[in-house]
Amino acid sequence: MPSLVRVWKENKLRIAPWLFLSPGIVVFSLYILLPIFQSIGISLFDWDGLGEKKFIALANYSELLQDEAFFTSLKNNVTWLVLYLLAIPAGLFVALFLNQTTRGIRIYKSLFFFPLVISQVVVGLIFSWFYDPSFGLLNTILAGLGLPTIAVLADERFVTYGVIVAGLWPQIAYCMILYLTGLNAVNPEQIEAARLDNAHGWRMLWFVILPQLKPATFIAIVVTVIGALRSFDLISVMTGGGPWGASRVLAYYMYEQAFSEYGFRMGYGAAIAVVLFAIMLIYISAFLFKMYRDEKGR
């Protein structure tokens, strides 16, 4: 016992952080790391979720390479990823607009913040009504302008873009909050020094403000990428993967194969989940490596 007390006194600065982190590490291991390895394991089996598992090695992954629906979902995920990143600059410019002390600015902040506090299901319903070809606001405007109406959610050409626009609404609000928080921490002395050097507008933004917003940008990119790759709610509410599977993404296709009446193929669904996780891991790791290299090069 005395030896433990002595060890604690000699190493408490090293041990104390791990004691505080240990509950989080345990929860993270149980609910994040363990399911990842379980999914990898299940992807090697043919299993319906209840019966006996049959080991088939990499057969599920071989089937993915010949699955047209998988490649459609993958293509849609890439589209989501590219267009979803528009939320970051949009959120930044909204934050710059709202970062003022003019009268009534709190009302505008509340209006822009509103999409973030409602659920994705409600967002999906709102945009489903907005796109409705019979009474939707979009087609009412198009008809008023003398343009042909568009059944966005029933047209293979437009459905993915229509759902992405719905997803961008709350995502821009999230990025806006991150940047508003970051703008409150911008060093005013650097701003004043830049003004004395005759820096205004884009030069001020690019060389003075954005470098101080790197932490907010990092969080915005990571959260936006993860949100784009795991998109499910809006597709489930607005299209159900239709029309004819045109709006499927990997997360929704995984659900269809593993849990819906179309499949109960847990192994195949797990293989899709592993591919989705690998894409997410590669993208985030590349971005983290780039940030680390930039910080190390300073």
C-alpha positions in Angstrom: 0.0 0.0 0.0 2.7 2.5 0.9 4.4 1.7 -2.4 1.2 2.6 -4.3 1.0 5.9 -2.5 4.6 6.6 -3.4 4.0 5.6 -7.1 1.0 8.0 -7.2 2.9 10.9 -5.7 5.8 10.4 -8.1 3.6 10.0 -11.2 0.4 11.7 -10.5 0.9 14.3 -13.3 1.1 11.4 -15.7 -1.6 9.2 -14.2 -4.3 11.8 -13.5 -5.1 12.6 -17.2 -5.6 8.9 -17.9 -7.9 8.5 -14.9 -10.1 11.3 -16.2 -10.0 9.9 -19.8 -10.6 6.3 -18.8 -14.5 6.5 -18.7 -14.5 8.0 -22.1 -12.0 5.5 -23.4 -14.1 2.6 -22.1 -17.3 3.9 -23.6 -15.6 4.7 -26.9 -14.1 1.2 -27.0 -17.4 -0.6 -26.3 -19.6 1.4 -28.6 -17.3 2.5 -31.4 -14.2 0.3 -31.7 -15.8 -3.0 -30.8 -18.7 -2.7 -33.3 -16.2 -1.7 -36.0 -14.4 -5.0 -35.6 -17.6 -6.9 -35.2 -18.8 -5.5 -38.5 -15.6 -6.5 -40.2 -16.1 -10.0 -38.8 -19.7 -10.3 -39.8 -18.9 -9.2 -43.4 -17.0 -12.5 -43.8 -20.2 -14.5 -43.2 -23.5 -15.3 -44.9 -25.9 -14.6 -42.1 -29.6 -13.6 -41.9 -29.2 -12.2 -38.3 -30.9 -15.1 -36.6 -29.8 -18.4 -38.1 -26.4 -20.1 -38.3 -23.5 -18.2 -39.7 -21.7 -19.5 -42.8 -18.2 -18.4 -43.4 -17.7 -17.3 -47.0 -14.5 -15.2 -46.6 -14.4 -12.3 -49.1 -17.4 -13.4 -51.2 -19.5 -10.5 -50.0 -16.9 -8.1 -51.2 -16.6 -9.9 -54.5 -20.3 -9.6 -55.0 -20.1 -5.8 -54.3 -17.8 -5.4 -57.3 -20.5 -6.8 -59.5 -23.5 -5.0 -57.8 -24.8 -2.2 -60.0 -26.9 -0.8 -57.0 -23.7 -0.6 -54.9 -21.9 1.5 -57.5 -25.0 3.8 -57.9 -24.9 4.3 -54.1 -21.2 4.9 -54.2 -21.5 7.5 -57.0 -24.3 9.3 -55.0 -22.1 9.3 -51.9 -19.3 11.0 -53.9 -21.8 13.6 -55.1 -23.0 14.1 -51.5 -19.4 14.5 -50.4 -18.5 17.1 -53.0 -21.6 19.2 -52.8 -22.0 19.0 -49.0 -18.6 20.7 -48.6 -20.4 23.9 -50.0 -21.8 24.2 -46.5 -18.4 25.3 -45.1 -17.9 28.4 -47.2 -21.6 29.2 -47.0 -21.6 28.9 -43.2 -18.5 31.1 -43.1 -20.1 33.9 -45.1 -23.3 33.7 -43.1 -21.3 33.9 -39.9 -19.4 37.0 -41.2 -22.7 38.6 -42.0 -24.1 37.8 -38.6 -20.9 38.8 -36.7 -22.1 42.4 -36.4 -23.4 44.6 -33.6 -26.2 46.2 -35.7 -29.7 46.5 -34.3 -31.9 43.4 -34.7 -29.0 41.0 -35.5 -30.1 38.6 -32.8 -33.4 38.0 -34.7 -31.4 37.1 -37.9 -29.1 34.8 -35.9 -32.2 33.0 -34.5 -33.6 32.6 -38.0 -30.4 31.2 -39.4 -30.0 28.9 -36.3 -33.5 27.5 -36.6 -32.7 24.7 -39.1 -30.1 23.2 -36.7 -32.6 22.6 -33.8 -35.2 20.7 -35.9 -34.8 17.1 -36.7 -33.7 15.7 -40.1 -37.1 14.1 -40.4 -38.8 17.4 -40.1 -36.4 18.9 -42.6 -37.2 16.1 -45.0 -40.9 16.6 -44.7 -40.5 20.4 -45.3 -38.5 19.9 -48.5 -40.9 17.1 -49.6 -43.7 19.6 -49.5 -41.5 22.3 -51.1 -40.8 20.0 -54.0 -44.3 18.6 -54.4 -45.4 18.9 -58.1 -49.0 19.6 -57.1 -48.8 22.3 -54.5 -45.1 22.8 -53.7 -43.7 26.3 -53.5 -40.9 25.5 -56.0 -43.3 24.5 -58.8 -45.6 27.4 -57.9 -42.7 29.8 -58.5 -41.7 28.0 -61.7 -45.2 28.2 -63.0 -45.5 31.9 -62.1 -42.3 32.5 -64.2 -43.8 30.6 -67.1 -41.3 27.7 -66.7 -42.2 24.0 -66.8 -42.7 22.4 -63.5 -40.3 19.7 -62.2 -41.1 16.6 -60.1 -37.7 16.8 -58.3 -38.1 13.7 -56.1 -39.5 11.6 -59.0 -36.9 12.4 -61.5 -33.7 10.4 -61.6 -31.7 13.4 -62.9 -32.6 15.7 -60.0 -33.5 13.6 -57.0 -30.0 13.3 -55.5 -29.4 17.1 -55.9 -32.8 17.9 -54.4 -32.1 15.8 -51.3 -28.6 17.3 -50.9 -30.1 20.8 -51.0 -32.4 19.8 -48.1 -29.4 18.5 -46.2 -27.4 21.6 -46.8 -30.0 23.8 -45.0 -29.2 22.5 -41.5 -25.5 21.8 -42.3 -24.9 25.5 -43.2 -26.4 26.5 -39.9 -24.1 24.1 -38.1 -21.0 25.5 -39.8 -22.3 29.0 -39.2 -22.3 28.3 -35.4 -18.8 27.0 -35.5 -17.5 30.0 -37.4 -19.4 32.5 -35.1 -17.7 30.9 -32.1 -14.3 31.1 -33.9 -14.9 34.8 -34.9 -15.4 35.6 -31.2 -11.9 34.4 -30.6 -10.2 36.3 -33.4 -7.5 38.6 -32.1 -8.6 42.2 -32.5 -5.0 43.5 -32.3 -4.2 41.6 -35.5 -7.3 43.1 -37.2 -6.2 46.6 -36.2 -2.6 46.0 -37.4 -3.9 44.7 -40.7 -6.0 47.8 -41.1 -3.0 50.0 -40.5 -1.3 48.1 -43.3 -4.2 48.9 -45.6 -5.6 45.3 -45.6 -9.4 45.3 -46.3 -12.0 42.9 -47.7 -10.7 39.7 -49.2 -7.1 40.4 -48.2 -8.2 40.8 -44.6 -10.3 37.6 -44.7 -7.7 35.5 -46.4 -4.5 36.5 -44.6 -5.8 37.6 -41.2 -9.1 36.0 -40.3 -9.1 32.6 -42.0 -5.7 31.6 -40.4 -7.3 32.2 -37.0 -10.3 30.1 -37.9 -8.4 26.9 -38.7 -9.7 25.0 -35.6 -13.3 25.9 -36.6 -12.6 24.9 -40.2 -11.1 21.6 -39.1 -14.2 20.7 -37.1 -16.5 21.9 -39.9 -14.8 19.7 -42.5 -14.7 16.6 -40.4 -18.3 16.9 -39.3 -19.5 17.8 -42.8 -17.6 14.9 -44.4 -19.0 12.4 -41.9 -22.5 13.9 -42.3 -22.3 13.5 -46.1 -21.0 9.9 -46.0 -23.5 8.7 -43.4 -26.6 10.4 -44.9 -29.6 8.3 -44.3 -32.5 10.2 -42.6 -33.4 12.5 -45.5 -33.3 9.8 -48.1 -35.5 7.5 -45.9 -38.0 10.3 -45.4 -38.0 12.0 -48.8 -37.4 9.2 -51.4 -37.0 5.8 -49.8 -34.0 5.4 -52.1 -36.2 6.0 -55.2 -37.1 6.5 -57.9 -35.8 3.0 -58.9 -32.9 3.3 -56.5 -31.5 6.5 -58.1 -31.1 8.3 -54.7 -29.6 5.5 -52.7 -26.4 6.1 -50.8 -24.2 3.5 -49.1 -25.8 3.9 -45.6 -29.3 3.5 -47.0 -28.3 0.5 -49.2 -26.7 -1.1 -46.2 -30.0 -0.7 -44.3 -31.9 -2.2 -47.3 -29.7 -5.2 -47.5 -29.3 -5.9 -43.8 -32.7 -4.9 -42.2 -35.4 -4.3 -44.7 -37.8 -6.8 -46.3 -35.5 -6.9 -49.4 -32.7 -8.7 -47.7 -31.9 -9.6 -44.1 -28.4 -10.2 -45.4 -26.4 -9.1 -42.4 -23.1 -10.2 -43.9 -23.6 -8.2 -47.1 -24.9 -5.2 -45.2 -21.8 -5.3 -43.0 -19.5 -5.5 -46.1 -21.2 -2.2 -47.3 -20.7 -0.7 -43.9 -17.0 -1.7 -43.9 -16.5 0.0 -47.4 -18.3 3.1 -46.1 -16.1 3.2 -43.0 -12.9 2.7 -45.1 -13.8 5.7 -47.3 -14.5 7.8 -44.3 -11.3 6.7 -42.6 -9.1 7.4 -45.7 -10.7 10.9 -46.3 -10.4 12.0 -42.6 -6.9 10.5 -42.2 -5.6 12.3 -45.3 -7.1 15.6 -44.0 -5.5 15.1 -40.5 -2.2 14.2 -42.1 -2.3 17.4 -44.2 -3.1 19.5 -41.1 -0.3 17.9 -39.1 2.2 18.5 -41.9 1.1 22.2 -42.1 1.4 22.7 -38.4 4.8 20.9 -38.2 6.1 23.0 -41.1 5.5 26.3 -39.2 
